[in-house]
Amino acid sequence: MAPGEGKAGDSDVGTKTQKLSLVYVDSAFWRAEVPRLAFFIGGVDFEDKRLTSEEFREKKSEFPFGQIPVLYVDGKSVAQSGGICRFAGKKAGKGLYPRDDFLAAKVDEVIDFASDMTSKVAPSLREKDPEKRVEMRKVLAEETLPNCFAMLERVLKENGANSNYFVGNSLTIADLAIWRIMWWFTNGILDGIPKDIAAPFTGLCRVINTVDSHPKVVEWKEKYPQHYKKD
């Protein structure tokens, strides 16, 4: 089977039962929601530990880089979103992280690009001056994010002209990551970013709709309706 063809593959991380605890706040942001969903889809038992803001401030110094999410595996920590997502995808199996090295690298590039997009928005979140923040969001809405979406569309087309997935022909953590980060961009919580910003990008919308209708994703959303309200 040639790279990019067929199912993305299946994978796991060993066979020994491990005690897993994922620490984040009570938010559906992609950095934690991707591993949560991967574990859920794969039927992997884990502690979904959601801190309050006060608890995070109190425990911040305990985390490897002073930030979350952090995944504890038998008491040992794994920090950084990419590493956590990949571990969860492997542990879950179900094809969420491919065995094939090339396909795995293609999943990695999408996960890493989700981090890149997050970093592009971050300065506007930290900006205290309202006028400067408005201008920053204008650039994001008119230039930066559409350019990013166009890049993602090109990656998607490489996997097939009408593909519903970024890698192979089944759900991977790459699709979960883009589904969640696109929600962040389109649900109205980022002032100055129009809710219909993704509308011209039909491939991205196709992936979003595919993930959104996945039976296990639907089940997960029903468990946490407060994070998946529709306008």
C-alpha positions in Angstrom: 0.0 0.0 0.0 1.4 3.4 -1.0 1.9 6.2 1.5 -1.4 8.1 1.9 -3.5 5.3 0.7 -6.0 3.2 2.7 -6.7 3.2 6.4 -4.3 5.2 8.6 -3.6 2.1 10.6 -3.8 1.1 14.2 -1.4 1.5 17.0 -1.0 1.3 20.8 1.6 1.9 23.5 2.4 -1.5 24.9 0.0 -3.9 26.4 0.6 -3.3 30.1 -2.3 -1.5 31.9 -1.1 1.9 33.0 -2.6 4.4 35.4 -3.3 7.6 33.3 -4.3 11.0 34.6 -4.7 14.0 32.3 -4.6 17.3 34.0 -6.1 20.5 32.5 -8.8 23.0 33.3 -12.5 22.5 32.6 -12.3 23.6 29.0 -12.7 21.8 25.7 -9.7 23.5 24.1 -7.9 21.3 21.6 -4.7 20.8 23.6 -6.6 18.7 26.2 -9.7 17.7 24.3 -7.8 15.7 21.7 -6.2 13.3 24.2 -9.4 13.1 26.2 -11.4 12.1 23.1 -8.7 9.8 21.9 -8.8 7.9 25.2 -12.6 7.9 25.1 -12.8 6.6 21.5 -10.3 3.9 22.3 -12.0 2.9 25.5 -8.9 3.7 27.5 -9.5 4.2 31.2 -8.0 7.5 32.5 -8.6 10.2 35.1 -9.9 13.4 33.6 -8.7 15.8 36.2 -10.1 19.3 35.6 -8.6 22.1 37.8 -10.1 25.4 38.8 -8.1 28.5 38.0 -7.2 28.7 41.7 -6.0 25.1 41.8 -3.9 25.7 38.7 -2.2 28.7 40.3 -1.5 26.7 43.4 -0.1 23.7 41.6 1.7 25.5 38.7 5.1 25.0 40.1 4.6 21.2 40.2 4.2 20.9 36.4 7.3 20.3 34.3 7.1 23.6 32.4 4.7 25.4 34.6 1.8 24.8 32.3 -0.9 22.4 31.4 -2.0 20.0 30.0 0.1 17.4 31.7 -0.4 13.7 31.4 0.7 11.4 34.2 1.6 7.8 33.2 2.0 5.7 36.3 2.9 8.8 38.2 5.5 10.0 35.6 4.7 13.2 33.7 4.4 13.9 30.0 4.2 17.6 29.1 3.6 19.5 25.8 0.5 19.0 23.8 2.0 17.2 20.8 3.6 14.5 22.9 0.4 14.0 24.9 -1.8 13.8 21.8 0.6 11.3 20.1 0.7 9.1 23.3 -3.1 9.2 23.5 -3.5 8.3 19.9 -1.1 5.4 20.1 -2.6 4.2 23.4 -6.2 4.4 22.0 -5.5 2.4 18.9 -8.5 2.5 16.5 -6.3 4.0 13.8 -6.1 7.3 15.7 -2.3 7.3 15.3 -0.9 5.3 12.3 1.7 2.6 12.6 3.1 3.6 9.2 6.0 6.1 9.7 5.1 8.3 6.8 1.4 8.5 7.8 2.4 9.2 11.4 4.6 12.1 10.2 1.6 13.5 8.3 -0.5 13.4 11.5 2.4 15.1 13.3 2.5 17.9 10.9 -1.1 18.7 11.3 -0.9 18.6 15.1 2.2 20.8 15.0 0.4 23.2 12.7 -2.5 23.4 15.2 0.1 24.6 17.7 1.4 27.1 15.2 -2.1 28.6 14.7 -2.6 28.8 18.4 0.6 30.7 18.7 -0.5 33.2 16.0 -3.6 34.1 18.0 -1.9 34.2 21.4 -0.5 37.7 21.2 -4.0 39.1 20.8 -5.1 37.3 23.9 -2.4 38.9 25.9 -2.8 42.4 24.5 -4.4 44.8 27.1 -4.9 47.8 24.9 -8.4 47.4 23.3 -7.6 49.4 20.2 -4.4 47.4 19.5 -6.3 44.1 20.1 -8.9 45.1 17.6 -6.3 45.8 15.0 -4.5 42.5 15.7 -7.8 40.5 15.4 -8.5 42.3 12.1 -5.2 41.1 10.7 -5.9 37.6 12.0 -9.4 37.5 10.4 -8.4 39.0 7.1 -5.0 37.6 6.5 -3.4 35.2 9.0 -6.1 32.7 9.6 -7.4 32.5 6.0 -3.8 31.9 4.9 -3.5 29.1 7.5 -6.8 27.5 6.4 -5.7 27.6 2.8 -2.5 25.7 3.8 -4.6 23.1 5.6 -6.8 22.7 2.5 -3.7 21.9 0.4 -2.6 19.3 2.9 -6.1 17.8 2.9 -6.2 17.7 -0.9 -2.9 15.7 -0.9 -4.8 13.0 0.9 -7.5 12.9 -1.8 -9.6 15.5 -3.7 -12.7 14.9 -1.6 -11.2 13.4 1.5 -13.0 13.6 4.8 -9.7 13.1 6.7 -6.3 14.6 6.8 -4.5 11.3 6.8 -5.6 8.0 5.3 -9.3 7.2 5.2 -10.3 7.1 8.8 -10.3 9.3 11.9 -6.9 10.3 13.4 -5.9 12.7 16.1 -5.1 15.2 13.3 -8.7 15.5 12.5 -9.7 15.8 16.1 -7.2 18.7 16.6 -8.4 20.7 13.6 -12.0 20.0 14.5 -11.5 21.5 18.0 -9.3 24.5 17.0 -11.7 25.4 14.2 -14.4 25.5 16.8 -12.3 28.0 18.8 -12.1 30.2 15.7 -15.8 30.0 14.7 -17.8 30.0 17.9 -17.7 33.7 18.6 -15.5 33.8 21.7 -12.6 35.5 19.8 -13.8 39.1 19.3 -13.2 40.3 15.8 -13.0 36.8 14.3 -16.3 36.2 12.3 -18.1 33.0 13.0 -18.3 32.2 9.2 -14.5 32.7 8.7 -14.2 29.0 7.7 -17.1 29.0 5.2 -15.1 29.5 2.0 -12.9 26.5 2.9 -15.1 23.6 1.9 -12.6 20.9 2.6 -12.0 22.0 6.2 -15.8 22.2 6.7 -16.1 18.7 5.4 -13.6 17.4 7.9 -15.3 19.4 10.7 -18.7 17.9 9.9 -17.2 14.4 9.6 -15.7 14.5 13.0 -18.7 16.3 14.5 -20.9 13.4 13.5 -18.6 10.5 14.6 -20.7 8.4 17.0 -18.1 8.5 19.8 -17.7 12.2 19.4 -21.5 12.7 19.5 -21.5 10.6 22.7 -18.7 12.7 24.2 -20.5 15.9 23.4 -23.6 14.6 25.1 -21.5 14.0 28.3 -20.3 17.6 28.3 -23.1 19.7 26.8 -21.8 22.8 28.6 -18.8 22.9 26.2 -20.7 22.1 23.0 -23.6 24.5 23.0 -25.0 25.5 19.7 -26.1 29.1 19.0 
